[in-house]
Amino acid sequence: MNTESLPILLTKPELLIIGGGQAALQKARTLHQNGLTFRIVAEQVCSELKELGQPYQERGFCSTDLLGITLVVDATGNPDLPDRIKALKSGYQFLFNCVSQPELSDFHFSALLNYGQLKIAVSTNGCSPTIGQVVRDKIAATIPADLDSLVRQKKAERLQGIIAPQQTAAECRSRLAKVYLIGCGPGDPELLTLKAYKLIQQMDVVLYDHLLTPEIMELIPAGTEKIAVGKQKGCHSFRQDQINELLFQKTRQGLRIARLKCGDPYIFGRGAEEAEYLIKRGVQVEVVSGISSALAGPASAGIPPTARGYATNMSVVSAHLAGSKINADWFPLLKIPHHTTVVLMGVSFAREISGLALSQGVPANLPVAIVANATRSNQQVLITDLQNLPLIAEQAQRPALLVFGDVVNLHQVLAPAAEQLYQLAQ
C-alpha cells in the first residue's frame, strides 16, 4: 500500500455516502460528530442513519449523484461499484474512498479528536483503523478539554498582529502538563489502587520517596524518568521547597508527572503543600488517594481499631513536629475510655511518649502495639504496654507506627488469621 500520503483537513467538503448499512453508519457518525453535512444514496437506508437527520434517497446510485461532490464514500461492499465510480472521475472532480477495498481509495478516514478549533487526526493510511483509534484514545488521555480556549485566544491575538511563538509554546506546554500526587499505600504493591497503577504506567516523570518498596518501583516503566526526592530523618537530599520547584519546572516541559508518596498524599505527608504551590502557578493537579498505614498497619497486625466492645472511636496523630520535635498535644487521647490512638512517626520518640504520658496520668498498663514495615514481607509486630514501650521500641525496625488502646489485645486472636491471609496474598 502506498505510504506517500498527506493528512489534511478539508473545509466544508461536499460529501456523498453510497450505502445504507452498518459500514455507512460508521462513516456517517464520524462525519456527523464533526459537524459535517452529507447526502446518502442507498437502495435501503437503516433507521440509525435516518436518525442522523442528513438528506437521503432510497434508490440505486447514478452518475448524476456526483454533481458538485468533492468526496465520495462507497460503503456498499459491492465489488463492482468501485470500478464504475472510478470510471466517472474523468468527468467529475472528486476524491474516492472505498470501505471494502482501501487500496482503491484516494483518501482515508482518520481517527479524529475534536477540541473545537483544535483537531487531531490519526491515520494509518487505511491499514488498520483500529490501531488509529487506540492511538487516538491514548492521545485523548493527555489532552485537557479546555485547550481549545488557548487556541481561540491565540487566534484573536493573531488577528491583532500579535505572534509570539515562544510564549505560545510555553503556555501550551503548561496546559498539557499535569501533576498527579499518588498515594502508594504502606508498601504491598497489591494495595495500590487500580487508578494509581494505571497512572504510574503513563507518566513521563516520577518523583518518589525513599520508603517506596522495590516491588512498587518495578511497576514504573523502564523509559520513565525517575527522580529520588525522599527525605529521611536527619538526611534531606531534597528540601520541600526544592521538590516543589522541581515539580513546577518539569511541568514547563509539558510533561505528565507523578509524585509517588507512601500511604496517602494528604495523611501526614506534604501533599497539600505541593498541591498549593503548583495550583497557585496554574498547574493542573490531581490527588490519587492511597491506603494509609494508619489503616493497613493495624489490620495487617490483627488489630481492628474500632472493634465493637473495645473502641467506639479512633484518632490518627503524628508524634513528629518540624525540627525533629515531639508533638505532645495528643496525650489526653490516651485517657479516653474505649478509644484507639494510632500514632505515625512516633517510635523514635518512644521514651518521651512513655514518660510524658505516664506523668499525665495515663495508665501504665495501657496496651501498645508497634507495627513495623506494615504489609511488607518483613513486617514486624511487637506487643507491649505504655510503661515498657521504650525498651521494646529499641527492637523495632523502621518505618513503624504505634497503636494504643484495648483493641491491641485482639492481636492474640486475629493476628494468625491476618498473617495467613497475608501469606496467601504473597
C-alpha positions as CSV (number, residue, x, y, z in Angstrom):
1,M,0.0,0.0,0.0
2,N,1.3,3.5,-0.9
3,T,2.8,5.2,2.2
4,E,3.2,8.6,0.4
5,S,0.3,10.4,1.8
6,L,-0.5,13.8,3.3
7,P,-3.2,14.1,6.1
8,I,-5.2,17.3,5.5
9,L,-8.3,18.9,6.9
10,L,-10.9,19.9,4.3
11,T,-13.1,23.0,4.8
12,K,-16.8,22.4,4.1
13,P,-16.5,19.4,1.7
14,E,-19.5,18.2,-0.3
15,L,-19.9,14.6,0.7
16,L,-21.8,11.6,-0.8
17,I,-22.1,8.3,1.0
18,I,-23.2,5.4,-1.1
19,G,-24.7,2.7,1.1
20,G,-27.2,2.4,3.9
21,G,-25.9,-0.3,6.2
22,Q,-23.5,-0.5,9.2
23,A,-20.4,0.4,7.3
24,A,-22.1,3.6,6.0
25,L,-23.4,4.3,9.5
26,Q,-19.9,4.2,11.0
27,K,-18.6,6.7,8.5
28,A,-21.7,8.9,8.8
29,R,-21.5,9.1,12.6
30,T,-17.9,10.3,12.3
31,L,-18.9,13.0,9.9
32,H,-21.9,13.9,11.9
33,Q,-20.0,14.2,15.1
34,N,-17.6,16.7,13.4
35,G,-20.5,18.9,12.2
36,L,-20.3,18.0,8.5
37,T,-23.3,17.6,6.2
38,F,-23.5,14.9,3.6
39,R,-26.0,13.1,1.4
40,I,-26.8,9.4,1.4
41,V,-27.8,7.3,-1.5
42,A,-28.8,3.6,-1.0
43,E,-31.4,1.2,-2.1
44,Q,-32.2,0.8,1.6
45,V,-31.2,3.1,4.5
46,C,-31.1,1.7,8.0
47,S,-33.1,3.5,10.7
48,E,-29.9,4.6,12.6
49,L,-28.7,6.5,9.5
50,K,-32.1,8.2,9.1
51,E,-32.0,9.4,12.7
52,L,-28.9,11.4,12.0
53,G,-31.1,13.9,10.1
54,Q,-29.0,14.0,6.9
55,P,-30.7,14.0,3.5
56,Y,-31.0,10.6,1.9
57,Q,-32.6,8.8,-1.0
58,E,-33.5,5.2,-1.1
59,R,-32.6,4.2,-4.7
60,G,-29.7,2.9,-6.7
61,F,-26.6,5.1,-7.4
62,C,-26.4,7.0,-10.6
63,S,-23.8,9.3,-12.2
64,T,-25.8,12.5,-11.6
65,D,-25.3,12.0,-7.8
66,L,-21.7,13.1,-8.3
67,L,-22.7,16.7,-9.4
68,G,-21.0,19.2,-7.1
69,I,-19.5,16.4,-4.9
70,T,-15.9,16.6,-3.7
71,L,-15.7,13.4,-1.6
72,V,-17.4,10.1,-2.4
73,V,-17.5,7.2,0.1
74,D,-18.5,3.7,-1.2
75,A,-19.8,1.8,1.8
76,T,-21.9,-0.8,-0.1
77,G,-19.5,-3.7,-0.2
78,N,-20.5,-4.2,-3.8
79,P,-17.2,-5.4,-5.6
80,D,-18.4,-4.0,-9.0
81,L,-19.3,-0.5,-7.9
82,P,-15.7,0.9,-7.2
83,D,-14.6,0.4,-10.8
84,R,-17.8,2.0,-12.1
85,I,-17.3,5.1,-9.8
86,K,-13.6,5.5,-10.7
87,A,-14.5,5.4,-14.4
88,L,-16.6,8.5,-13.8
89,K,-13.7,10.5,-12.3
90,S,-12.7,11.9,-15.7
91,G,-16.0,13.8,-16.0
92,Y,-16.2,14.9,-12.3
93,Q,-13.8,16.2,-9.8
94,F,-14.0,14.2,-6.6
95,L,-11.8,12.1,-4.3
96,F,-12.9,8.5,-3.7
97,N,-12.9,6.3,-0.6
98,C,-13.8,2.6,-0.8
99,V,-14.5,1.0,2.6
100,S,-14.2,-2.6,1.5
101,Q,-11.2,-2.1,-0.8
102,P,-9.0,0.6,0.8
103,E,-6.2,0.1,-1.8
104,L,-8.6,1.7,-4.4
105,S,-9.1,4.8,-2.2
106,D,-7.8,8.4,-2.9
107,F,-8.1,9.3,0.7
108,H,-8.6,7.5,4.1
109,F,-10.6,8.5,7.1
110,S,-8.6,9.3,10.3
111,A,-9.4,8.6,13.9
112,L,-10.4,12.1,15.0
113,L,-10.1,14.2,18.1
114,N,-12.2,17.3,18.1
115,Y,-11.5,20.1,20.6
116,G,-13.3,22.9,18.9
117,Q,-10.7,24.8,16.8
118,L,-8.1,22.1,17.7
119,K,-8.5,19.0,15.6
120,I,-6.2,16.0,15.8
121,A,-6.3,13.3,13.1
122,V,-4.5,9.9,13.5
123,S,-4.2,8.0,10.2
124,T,-2.8,4.5,9.4
125,N,-3.2,5.0,5.6
126,G,-6.2,2.7,5.8
127,C,-4.1,-0.2,7.1
128,S,-5.7,-0.5,10.5
129,P,-8.4,1.9,11.6
130,T,-8.4,0.0,15.0
131,I,-4.8,1.0,15.6
132,G,-5.6,4.6,14.7
133,Q,-8.5,4.6,17.2
134,V,-6.3,3.1,20.0
135,V,-3.6,5.7,19.4
136,R,-6.2,8.5,19.2
137,D,-7.6,7.4,22.6
138,K,-4.1,7.4,24.1
139,I,-3.6,11.0,22.9
140,A,-7.0,11.9,24.2
141,A,-5.9,10.9,27.7
142,T,-3.2,13.6,27.6
143,I,-5.1,16.5,26.1
144,P,-7.0,18.8,28.5
145,A,-10.5,19.6,27.4
146,D,-10.0,23.3,27.8
147,L,-7.1,23.5,25.4
148,D,-9.4,25.0,22.7
149,S,-9.7,28.1,24.8
150,L,-5.9,28.7,24.3
151,V,-6.3,28.1,20.6
152,R,-9.1,30.7,20.4
153,Q,-7.1,33.1,22.4
154,K,-4.1,32.8,20.0
155,K,-6.4,33.2,17.0
156,A,-7.6,36.5,18.5
157,E,-4.0,37.6,19.1
158,R,-3.1,36.7,15.5
159,L,-5.9,38.9,14.2
160,Q,-4.4,41.7,16.2
161,G,-1.0,41.1,14.7
162,I,0.4,39.5,17.9
163,I,2.5,36.5,17.1
164,A,4.7,35.2,19.9
165,P,5.7,31.6,19.2
166,Q,7.9,31.1,22.3
167,Q,5.3,32.4,24.7
168,T,2.6,30.4,23.0
169,A,4.7,27.2,23.2
170,A,5.3,27.8,26.9
171,E,1.6,28.4,27.6
172,C,0.6,25.3,25.6
173,R,3.2,23.1,27.4
174,S,1.8,24.4,30.7
175,R,-1.7,23.4,29.7
176,L,-0.6,19.9,28.6
177,A,1.3,19.3,31.9
178,K,-0.3,17.7,34.9
179,V,1.0,16.6,38.3
180,Y,-0.5,13.6,40.0
181,L,0.1,13.2,43.7
182,I,-0.3,9.4,44.0
183,G,-0.6,7.6,47.3
184,C,1.2,4.2,47.0
185,G,0.0,2.7,50.3
186,P,2.2,1.2,53.0
187,G,4.3,-1.0,50.7
188,D,2.5,-4.0,49.4
189,P,2.0,-3.4,45.6
190,E,-1.3,-5.2,45.7
191,L,-2.7,-2.5,47.9
192,L,-2.2,0.1,45.1
193,T,-5.5,1.4,43.8
194,L,-6.2,0.5,40.2
195,K,-6.1,4.2,39.3
196,A,-2.7,4.6,40.8
197,Y,-1.4,1.6,38.9
198,K,-2.7,2.8,35.6
199,L,-1.3,6.3,36.1
200,I,2.1,5.0,37.0
201,Q,2.2,3.3,33.7
202,Q,1.5,6.5,31.8
203,M,3.9,9.1,33.3
204,D,6.8,10.9,31.7
205,V,8.5,11.6,35.1
206,V,8.2,10.1,38.5
207,L,9.4,11.7,41.7
208,Y,9.5,9.2,44.5
209,D,10.1,8.8,48.3
210,H,12.9,6.7,49.7
211,L,10.4,4.4,51.5
212,L,8.7,3.1,48.3
213,T,9.3,-0.6,48.1
214,P,11.3,-2.2,45.3
215,E,8.1,-4.1,44.2
216,I,6.3,-0.8,43.6
217,M,9.3,0.8,41.9
218,E,9.4,-2.2,39.5
219,L,6.0,-1.1,38.2
220,I,7.4,2.1,36.7
221,P,8.1,1.6,33.0
222,A,11.8,1.5,32.1
223,G,11.6,4.6,29.9
224,T,10.1,6.8,32.6
225,E,12.5,9.4,34.2
226,K,12.8,8.6,37.9
227,I,14.0,11.1,40.4
228,A,14.5,10.2,44.1
229,V,13.5,13.1,46.4
230,G,12.8,11.1,49.6
231,K,13.6,12.7,53.0
232,Q,14.9,10.6,55.9
233,K,15.3,11.7,59.5
234,G,18.5,13.8,59.6
235,C,19.2,13.4,55.9
236,H,17.2,15.6,53.5
237,S,18.6,15.2,50.0
238,F,15.8,17.5,48.8
239,R,14.2,20.2,50.8
240,Q,10.5,20.6,50.4
241,D,10.9,23.9,48.6
242,Q,13.3,22.2,46.1
243,I,10.8,19.4,45.5
244,N,8.0,22.0,44.8
245,E,10.2,23.9,42.4
246,L,11.4,20.7,40.6
247,L,7.8,19.7,40.1
248,F,6.9,23.1,38.6
249,Q,10.0,23.1,36.3
250,K,9.0,19.7,34.9
251,T,5.5,21.0,34.1
252,R,7.0,23.7,32.0
253,Q,8.2,21.0,29.7
254,G,4.6,19.9,29.1
255,L,5.2,16.6,30.9
256,R,2.9,14.4,33.0
257,I,4.5,14.0,36.4
258,A,3.7,11.6,39.2
259,R,4.7,12.4,42.8
260,L,4.7,9.0,44.4
261,K,4.2,9.0,48.1
262,C,3.9,6.3,50.7
263,G,0.5,6.0,52.3
264,D,-1.9,8.7,51.3
265,P,-0.7,12.1,50.0
266,Y,-2.9,14.1,52.4
267,I,-2.3,12.0,55.6
268,F,0.7,13.5,57.3
269,G,2.5,14.0,54.1
270,R,3.4,17.1,52.2
271,G,0.8,16.6,49.5
272,A,-1.1,19.7,50.4
273,E,2.0,21.9,50.3
274,E,2.9,20.6,46.9
275,A,-0.6,20.9,45.5
276,E,-1.0,24.5,46.8
277,Y,2.4,25.5,45.3
278,L,1.5,24.2,41.9
279,I,-2.1,25.3,41.7
280,K,-1.1,28.9,42.5
281,R,1.1,28.7,39.4
282,G,-1.6,27.5,37.2
283,V,-0.6,23.8,37.1
284,Q,-3.2,21.1,36.9
285,V,-3.0,18.8,40.0
286,E,-4.9,15.6,40.8
287,V,-4.7,13.8,44.1
288,V,-5.0,10.0,44.0
289,S,-5.7,8.6,47.4
290,G,-3.7,5.7,48.8
291,I,-4.3,3.4,51.7
292,S,-2.7,4.9,54.8
293,S,-0.5,2.8,57.1
294,A,-2.8,4.1,59.9
295,L,-5.4,1.7,58.5
296,A,-3.4,-1.0,56.8
297,G,-0.9,-1.3,59.6
298,P,-3.2,-2.3,62.4
299,A,-5.3,-4.5,60.1
300,S,-2.2,-6.5,58.9
301,A,-1.3,-7.0,62.6
302,G,-4.7,-8.3,63.5
303,I,-5.8,-5.2,65.3
304,P,-9.2,-3.8,64.4
305,P,-9.1,-0.1,65.6
306,T,-12.9,0.2,66.1
307,A,-13.9,-3.3,67.2
308,R,-17.3,-3.3,68.9
309,G,-17.0,-3.6,72.6
310,Y,-13.4,-2.3,72.6
311,A,-13.4,1.1,70.9
312,T,-16.1,3.5,69.8
313,N,-13.8,5.9,68.1
314,M,-10.2,6.4,66.9
315,S,-7.7,9.1,66.3
316,V,-4.7,9.2,63.9
317,V,-2.0,11.5,65.1
318,S,1.6,12.4,64.3
319,A,4.3,12.4,67.0
320,H,6.6,14.5,64.9
321,L,6.9,18.2,64.6
322,A,9.1,20.4,62.4
323,G,12.7,20.4,63.6
324,S,12.5,16.8,64.9
325,K,10.5,18.0,67.9
326,I,7.9,15.8,69.6
327,N,4.2,16.6,69.4
328,A,2.7,16.1,72.8
329,D,-0.8,17.6,72.2
330,W,-2.5,14.2,71.7
331,F,-1.6,12.6,75.1
332,P,-5.1,13.3,76.6
333,L,-6.5,11.0,74.0
334,L,-4.8,8.1,75.8
335,K,-7.0,8.6,78.8
336,I,-10.3,8.5,76.9
337,P,-12.2,5.2,77.5
338,H,-12.9,2.9,74.5
339,H,-10.6,4.9,72.3
340,T,-7.9,3.8,69.8
341,T,-5.0,6.1,69.0
342,V,-2.8,5.4,66.0
343,V,0.5,7.3,66.1
344,L,2.6,7.8,63.0
345,M,6.3,8.7,63.2
346,G,6.4,8.0,66.9
347,V,8.7,5.1,67.5
348,S,11.8,7.3,67.7
349,F,10.1,9.3,70.5
350,A,9.0,6.1,72.4
351,R,10.9,7.1,75.6
352,E,9.5,10.7,75.6
353,I,6.0,9.4,74.8
354,S,6.0,6.9,77.7
355,G,7.5,9.4,80.2
356,L,5.2,12.3,79.4
357,A,2.0,10.1,79.1
358,L,2.7,8.5,82.5
359,S,3.3,11.9,84.0
360,Q,-0.1,13.0,82.8
361,G,-1.9,10.0,84.4
362,V,-2.2,7.6,81.5
363,P,-2.4,4.0,82.9
364,A,1.0,2.2,82.8
365,N,-0.7,-1.0,81.5
366,L,-2.3,0.7,78.5
367,P,-1.8,-1.8,75.7
368,V,0.6,-0.7,72.9
369,A,1.5,-2.3,69.6
370,I,4.4,-1.4,67.4
371,V,3.8,-2.4,63.7
372,A,6.9,-2.0,61.6
373,N,7.1,-2.4,57.8
374,A,3.4,-2.9,57.7
375,T,2.1,-5.2,54.9
376,R,5.6,-5.9,53.6
377,S,7.3,-9.2,53.6
378,N,9.5,-8.2,56.6
379,Q,6.5,-6.9,58.7
380,Q,7.2,-6.9,62.5
381,V,4.7,-6.7,65.3
382,L,5.7,-6.1,68.9
383,I,3.1,-6.0,71.7
384,T,3.8,-4.2,75.0
385,D,2.3,-1.6,77.3
386,L,3.0,2.1,77.9
387,Q,5.4,1.5,80.8
388,N,7.6,-0.9,78.8
389,L,7.3,0.9,75.4
390,P,10.8,2.4,75.5
391,L,12.5,-0.9,76.0
392,I,10.5,-2.8,73.3
393,A,10.8,0.1,70.8
394,E,14.6,-0.4,70.7
395,Q,13.9,-3.7,69.0
396,A,11.6,-2.2,66.3
397,Q,12.5,-1.8,62.7
398,R,11.6,1.3,60.6
399,P,9.3,2.6,59.4
400,A,6.8,1.8,62.2
401,L,3.7,3.0,63.9
402,L,2.2,2.8,67.3
403,V,-1.3,1.6,68.3
404,F,-2.7,2.5,71.7
405,G,-5.8,1.0,73.2
406,D,-7.6,-2.1,74.3
407,V,-8.1,-3.2,70.7
408,V,-4.4,-4.2,70.8
409,N,-5.5,-7.3,72.9
410,L,-7.3,-8.7,69.9
411,H,-3.9,-9.2,68.2
412,Q,-3.6,-12.6,70.0
413,V,-6.8,-13.8,68.4
414,L,-6.8,-12.1,65.0
415,A,-3.1,-12.0,64.2
416,P,-2.9,-15.6,63.0
417,A,-5.8,-15.1,60.6
418,A,-4.2,-11.8,59.3
419,E,-0.8,-13.5,58.8
420,Q,-2.4,-16.4,57.0
421,L,-4.3,-14.1,54.6
422,Y,-1.2,-12.1,54.0
423,Q,0.9,-15.1,53.2
424,L,-1.7,-16.3,50.7
425,A,-1.6,-12.9,49.1
426,Q,2.2,-13.2,48.6
